[in-house]
Structure formats: structure tokens, C-alpha cells
């Protein structure tokens, strides 16, 4: 599969949340059982238009995330298709007990939408960053965890989640996302990674808003160094696509995971655990936020600082390959 980067100036880049809200509007028009519950997140969740169009299908809880999840679970238990929308940092921390007990344990098919995830809140700092959500939710049984990387994945995730009778956590950031491929002929499915670019030398396994910088790095490695890198959008963190990871471990020389999350407990550790348990002796590197309080700055500045950028990922790939050849 090939890839062609699309120019920032000419692409129709959209924030995933805008795609989310439009997809939800389209679904709600045909299905009155779809209910949105928010915690004073109508504006930040891009749901103002939804609320005006479907005033009987939106419930405002206020800044009370525990109540948000409890109400959402109650509605779901009564047969409603509920999307609970709240900033990821609060949804998966303050309301973790309710997610664990009212949603997952009692098997209420709430679709939990964590908005402004990762370091999207930038200079608001660590209190508003959600760098723990993959880790804590991976430890809870009976919940799908996904972070779509572009408009195609986002739209498909919402459509498919609406049809699932199981709990789902979808994680969205704020920045406009470029389409990762010009051809979306490959189908989206939870639990199946999406190969964006094919290469033989190493693999980037990335998720959410880190997939695009991984793709940029892969293009730079090819053009400047003749190194061919596979790029995978591992949009689903749980269940993880073990079949694809196995194939990548057997077909490329090294694996680098990339995530807008702590290096503890996220995508990287999930991949490492599978590889080690299955005796794959493969050079491996986790790129994410180290075990520290993040530096202050915009999302772009934070990404650059921690090497989640075209330059940073290019250098990481070169260092990993140099160690192989040493």
C-alpha cells in the first residue's frame, strides 16, 4: 500500500470532533433512540448544532462527570443508544469508578467520548492532560478503547459504535486532522489496525493524532535515507490487533510505537507485552510522554519536546536502525 502526504494548505483537514458531531447528527435523524449526554461540553464537543436540531435527544448534566456516566448508564439500560461526551482528563479519572461499575461491569453499552484528549489542552497543564486513559481503561474488562486518526476513521468509528451493544471509549483531540490516505478502500473495523504505508525496514505503530507525524517521518526516511517504513494506524488499543503486530514483527527489522499518552500502560506496553510473550526478539522503542509532569506549551510544542514529530521520529528510527547495524 502506498501513501502520499497531502499538502496542509490544500487539504480539507477537519478536527475529529467536527466529524464526530456531523456523523452523530446523521445517525440521530434516523434513530430517535440516540441520546447525547454532556457535562457542560456542548460547545467544546461541537454539539451546539446537534442540540438545536435534536433538543429532545441531548441531556445536559453540568460539570459533574460521575453523574454524567451514571445517567448515561441508566439511559443505556433502558434501551437508549447513549453517547456520553466530556473532556477525557475528567471522564476517565473523576468518573473512573462509574465507568468500571455502571458501564463495564453491568454491561451497559454507553459510548464514552473523551474530548480534548492527550495534551490538547496544551498550556493548561498536567491537570487537564489525559495521559492515563489508555492505561486505566485497559485494566477494565469489557470495554473497547479506540483513538481514530483522521476523518475516515472517526466517521466509521461513530457509525460502528452506534451499532455495538457493548461499552466503547473513543478518544478525540482538537487539532484539524489530515486524511491519511487518498484511498480508503480498506475497511475500518474495531480491533483491526489500518496500514497507511508499507515498508520493509521498520514499522511505526501509532494511534490517534500521532499517526500523521509518523507518516511524515516515514516519508522523510524514504526521501532522504532510502529507508522504507511501514506506518500503521492502530486506532484500537483494546482489543489489540495481534495478528497484524505478529506480521509486522516478522516482516520488518524494528518496531517503534508512538502515542499521545504516558509511556506507562498504553499502546507501547500493550505491543511490547504481546511481542515478549510470543518470543519475538525485535528491536523495539516506545515513543510517548515520559514518566514526568509535562512541559508547558501548546500541543505542537509538547510533541516537539518529546520527539513526537517528523524530526523526532526520524531521529528515533535512525538510532534504532543504527543499533541493529552496529
For each residue, the residues with C-beta under 8 A, 3 or more apart:
1: 181 186 195 196 197 198
2: 197 198
3: 180 181 196 197 215 218 219 231
4: 182
5: 178 215 216 219
6: 10 11 178 179 182
7: 10 11
8: 11 13 178
9:
10: 6 7
11: 6 7 8 178 179
12: 179
13: 8 176 177 178 179
14: 18 19 151 176 177
15: 18 19 46 172 173 174 175 176 177
16: 19 20 148 150 151 154 172 173 177
17: 20 21 45 46 115 172 174
18: 14 15 21 22 46
19: 14 15 16 22 23 151 154 155 158
20: 16 17 23 24 45 46 113 154 158 170 172
21: 17 18 24 25 45 46 47 49 50
22: 18 19 25 26
23: 19 20 26 27 154 155 158 159
24: 20 21 27 28 34 36 47 50 83 158
25: 21 22 28 29 49 50 53 54
26: 22 23 29 30
27: 23 24 30 31 34 158 159 162
28: 24 25 31 32 34 36 50 53 54 57
29: 25 26 53 54
30: 26 27
31: 27 28 34 81 162
32: 28 57
33: 79 80 81
34: 24 27 28 31 57 80 81 83 162
35: 57 58 59 75 80 81 82 83
36: 24 28 47 50 51 54 57 58 59 82 83 85
37: 58 59 61 68 71 72 75 82 83 84 85
38: 41 42 45 47 58 59 60 61 68 84 85 86
39: 61 62 63 64 65 67 68 85 86 90 91
40: 60 61 62 63
41: 38 44 45 47 85 86 87 115
42: 38 45 47 48 51 58 60
43: 46 47 48
44: 41 87 115 116
45: 17 20 21 38 41 42 85 113 115
46: 15 17 18 20 21 43 49
47: 21 24 36 38 41 42 43 50 51 58 85
48: 42 43 51 52
49: 21 25 46 52 53
50: 21 24 25 28 36 47 53 54 57 58
51: 36 42 47 48 54 55 58
52: 48 49 55
53: 25 28 29 49 50
54: 25 28 29 36 50 51 57 58
55: 51 52 58
56:
57: 28 32 34 35 36 50 54
58: 35 36 37 38 42 47 50 51 54 55
59: 35 36 37 38 71 75
60: 38 40 42
61: 37 38 39 40 64 67 68 71
62: 39 40 67
63: 39 40
64: 39 61 67 68
65: 39 68 69 86 90 91 94 95
66: 69 70 94 95 97 98
67: 39 61 62 64 70 71
68: 37 38 39 61 64 65 71 72 84 86 91 95
69: 65 66 72 73 84 91 95 98 99 102 103 110 112
70: 66 67 73 74 98 102
71: 37 59 61 67 68 74 75
72: 37 68 69 75 76 82 84 103 108 110 112
73: 69 70 76 77 82 98 102 103 106 108 110
74: 70 71 77 78
75: 35 37 59 71 72 78 80 82
76: 72 73 79 80 81 82 103 108 109 110
77: 73 74 106 108
78: 74 75
79: 33 76
80: 33 34 35 75 76
81: 31 33 34 35 76 109 111 162
82: 35 36 37 72 73 75 76 109 110 111
83: 24 34 35 36 37 110 111 113
84: 37 38 68 69 72 91 110 111 112 113
85: 36 37 38 39 41 45 47 113 115
86: 38 39 41 65 68 90 91 95 113 114 115
87: 41 44 90 91 114 115 116 121 128 130
88: 91 92 114 115 116 117 118 130 133 171 172
89: 92 93 116 117 121 127 128 129 130 133
90: 39 65 86 87 93 94 95
91: 39 65 68 69 84 86 87 88 94 95 99 112 114 133
92: 88 89 95 96 99 112 114 130 132 133 136 137 169
93: 89 90 96 130 132 136
94: 65 66 90 91
95: 65 66 68 69 86 90 91 92 98 99
96: 92 93 99 100 136
97: 66 100 101
98: 66 69 70 73 95 101 102 103
99: 69 91 92 95 96 102 103 104 112 137 140 143 167 169
100: 96 97 103 104 105 140
101: 97 98 104 105 106
102: 69 70 73 98 99 105 106 108
103: 69 72 73 76 98 99 100 106 108 110 112 143 167
104: 99 100 101 107 140 141 142 143 167
105: 100 101 102 141 142
106: 73 77 101 102 103
107: 104 142 166 167
108: 72 73 76 77 102 103 167
109: 76 81 82 164 165 166 167 168
110: 69 72 73 76 82 83 84 103 167 168
111: 81 82 83 84 161 162 167 168 170
112: 69 72 84 91 92 99 103 167 168 169 170
113: 20 45 83 84 85 86 170 172
114: 86 87 88 91 92 117 130 133 169 170 171 172
115: 17 41 44 45 85 86 87 88 172 174
116: 44 87 88 89 120 121 128 130 172 173 174
117: 88 89 114 120 130 133 147 171 172 173 208 260
118: 88 129 130 131 171 173 208 209 260 261 299
119: 122 129 131 260 289 294 299 302 303
120: 116 117 173 174 175 299
121: 87 89 116 124 125 128 129
122: 119 297 298 299 301 302
123: 296 297 298
124: 121 127 128 129
125: 121 128 129 293 294 296
126: 129 131 293 294
127: 89 124
128: 87 89 116 121 124 125
129: 89 118 119 121 124 125 126 294
130: 87 88 89 92 93 114 116 117 118 133 171
131: 118 119 126 260 261 262 289 294
132: 92 93 135 136 261 262 265
133: 88 89 91 92 114 117 130 136 137 169 171 261
134: 137 138 145 171 237 259 261 265 266 267
135: 132 138 139 261 262 264 265 266
136: 92 93 96 132 133 139 140 265
137: 92 99 133 134 140 143 145 169 238
138: 134 135 145 237 238 265 266 270
139: 135 136 265
140: 99 100 104 136 137 143
141: 104 105
142: 104 105 107 166 167
143: 99 103 104 137 140 166 167 168 169 238
144: 161 164 166 167 168 169 190 191 236 238 239
145: 134 137 138 169 171 236 237 238
146: 157 168 169 170 171 190 235 236 237
147: 117 170 171 172 207 208 209 235 237
148: 16 153 154 156 157 170 172 208 235
149: 153 177 180 206 207 208 209 211 212 233 235
150: 16 153 154 177 178 179 180 211 212 233
151: 14 16 19 154 155 177 179
152: 155 156 179 180 181 184 188
153: 148 149 150 156 157 188 194 233 235
154: 16 19 20 23 148 150 151 157 158 172 177
155: 19 23 151 152 158 159
156: 148 152 153 159 160 188
157: 146 148 153 154 160 161 170 188 190 235
158: 19 20 23 24 27 154 155 161 162 170
159: 23 27 155 156 162 163
160: 156 157 163 164 188 189 190
161: 111 144 157 158 164 168 170 190
162: 27 31 34 81 111 158 159
163: 159 160
164: 109 144 160 161 168 190
165: 109
166: 107 109 142 143 144
167: 99 103 104 107 108 109 110 111 112 142 143 144
168: 109 110 111 112 143 144 146 161 164 190
169: 92 99 112 114 133 137 143 144 145 146
170: 20 111 112 113 114 146 147 148 157 158 161
171: 88 114 117 118 130 133 134 145 146 147 208
172: 15 16 17 20 88 113 114 115 116 117 147 148 154
173: 15 16 116 117 118 120 177 208 209 260 299
174: 15 17 115 116 120 299
175: 15 120 209 299
176: 13 14 15
177: 13 14 15 16 149 150 151 154 173 209 212
178: 5 6 8 11 13 150 212
179: 6 11 12 13 150 151 152 182
180: 3 149 150 152 194 196 211 212 215 233
181: 1 3 152 184 196
182: 4 6 179
183:
184: 152 181
185:
186: 1 194 195
187:
188: 152 153 156 157 160 192 194 235
189: 160 192
190: 144 146 157 160 161 164 168 236 239
191: 144 236 239 240 241
192: 188 189 236 241 244
193: 205 232 233 234 235 236 241 244 245
194: 153 180 186 188 232 233 235
195: 1 186 198 230 231 232 244
196: 1 3 180 181 211 215 231 232 233
197: 1 2 3 215 218 229 230 231
198: 1 2 195 228 230
199: 202 203 218 222 227 228 229 230 231 252
200: 228 230 251 252
201: 221 227 228 229 252 253 254 321
202: 199 227 229 230 252 253 254 255 256 317 320 321
203: 199 229 230 231 232 248 252 254 255 256
204: 214 215 217 218 229 230 231 232 256 257 258 313 317
205: 193 232 234 245 248 255 256 257 258 267 271
206: 149 210 211 213 214 231 232 233 234 257 258 259
207: 147 149 210 211 233 234 235 237 258 259 260 267
208: 117 118 147 148 149 171 173 211 235 259 260
209: 118 147 149 173 175 177 212 260 299
210: 206 207 213 214 258 259 260 287 303 308
211: 149 150 180 196 206 207 208 214 215 231 233 258
212: 149 150 177 178 180 209 215 216
213: 206 210 216 217 258 303 308 309 310 312 313
214: 204 206 210 211 217 218 231 256 258 313
215: 3 5 180 196 197 204 211 212 218 219 231
216: 5 212 213 219 220 309 310 313
217: 204 213 214 220 221 229 309 310 311 312 313 314 317
218: 3 197 199 204 214 215 221 222 229 230 231
219: 3 5 215 216 222 223
220: 216 217 223 224 225 310 314
221: 201 217 218 224 225 227 228 229 314 317 318
222: 199 218 219 225 226 227 228 229
223: 219 220
224: 220 221
225: 220 221 222 318
226: 222
227: 199 201 202 221 222 317 318 321
228: 198 199 200 201 221 222
229: 197 199 201 202 203 204 217 218 221 222 317
230: 195 197 198 199 200 202 203 204 218 248 251 252
231: 3 195 196 197 199 203 204 206 211 214 215 218
232: 193 194 195 196 203 204 205 206 244 248
233: 149 150 153 180 193 194 196 206 207 211
234: 193 205 206 207 237 240 241 244 257 267 271
235: 146 147 148 149 153 157 188 193 194 207 208
236: 144 145 146 190 191 192 193 239 240 241
237: 134 138 145 146 147 207 234 240 266 267 270
238: 137 138 143 144 145 270
239: 144 190 191 236
240: 191 234 236 237 245 270 271 274
241: 191 192 193 234 236 244 245
242: 245 246 274
243: 246 247
244: 192 193 195 232 234 241 247 248
245: 193 205 240 241 242 248 249 255 271 274 275
246: 242 243 249 250 278 280
247: 243 244 250 251
248: 203 205 230 232 244 245 251 252 255
249: 245 246 252 255 275 280 282
250: 246 247 280
251: 200 230 247 248
252: 199 200 201 202 203 230 248 249 255
253: 201 202 282 283 321 324
254: 201 202 203 282 283 284 285 317 320 321 324
255: 202 203 205 245 248 249 252 271 275 282 283 284 285
256: 202 203 204 205 214 284 285 286 287 313 316 317 320
257: 204 205 206 234 267 268 271 272 284 285 286 287 288
258: 204 205 206 207 210 211 213 214 267 287 288 308 313
259: 134 206 207 208 210 266 267 268 286 287 288
260: 117 118 119 131 173 207 208 209 210 288 289 303 308
261: 118 131 132 133 134 135 266 267 288 289
262: 131 132 135 265 266 288 289 290 291
263: 266 268 269 286 287 288 289 290 291
264: 135 269 291
265: 132 134 135 136 138 139 262 269
266: 134 135 138 237 259 261 262 263 269 270 288
267: 134 205 207 234 237 257 258 259 261 270 271 288
268: 257 259 263 271 272 286 287 288
269: 263 264 265 266 272 273 286
270: 138 237 238 240 266 267 273 274
271: 205 234 240 245 255 257 267 268 274 275 284
272: 257 268 269 275 276 284 286
273: 269 270 276 277
274: 240 242 245 270 271 277 278
275: 245 249 255 271 272 278 280 282 284
276: 272 273 279 280
277: 273 274
278: 246 274 275
279: 276
280: 246 249 250 275 276
281:
282: 249 253 254 255 275
283: 253 254 255 320 323 324
284: 254 255 256 257 271 272 275
285: 254 255 256 257 316 320
286: 256 257 259 263 268 269 272
287: 210 256 257 258 259 263 268 306 307 308 312 313 316
288: 257 258 259 260 261 262 263 266 267 268 306 308
289: 119 131 260 261 262 263 292 294 302 306
290: 262 263 306
291: 262 263 264
292: 289
293: 125 126
294: 119 125 126 129 131 289 302
295: 301 302 305
296: 123 125
297: 122 123 300 301 302 305
298: 122 123 301 302
299: 118 119 120 122 173 174 175 209 302 303
300: 297 303 304
301: 122 295 297 298 304 305
302: 119 122 289 294 295 297 298 299 305 306 308
303: 119 210 213 260 299 300 306 308 309 312
304: 300 301 307 308 309 311 312
305: 295 297 301 302
306: 287 288 289 290 302 303 312
307: 287 304 312 313 315 316
308: 210 213 258 260 287 288 302 303 304 312 313
309: 213 216 217 303 304 312 313
310: 213 216 217 220 313 314
311: 217 304 314 315
312: 213 217 287 303 304 306 307 308 309 315 316
313: 204 213 214 216 217 256 258 287 307 308 309 310 316 317
314: 217 220 221 310 311 317 318
315: 307 311 312 318 319
316: 256 285 287 307 312 313 319 320
317: 202 204 217 221 227 229 254 256 313 314 320 321
318: 221 225 227 314 315 321 322
319: 315 316 322 323
320: 202 254 256 283 285 316 317 323 324
321: 201 202 227 253 254 317 318 324 325
322: 318 319 325 326
323: 283 319 320 326
324: 253 254 283 320 321
325: 321 322
326: 322 323
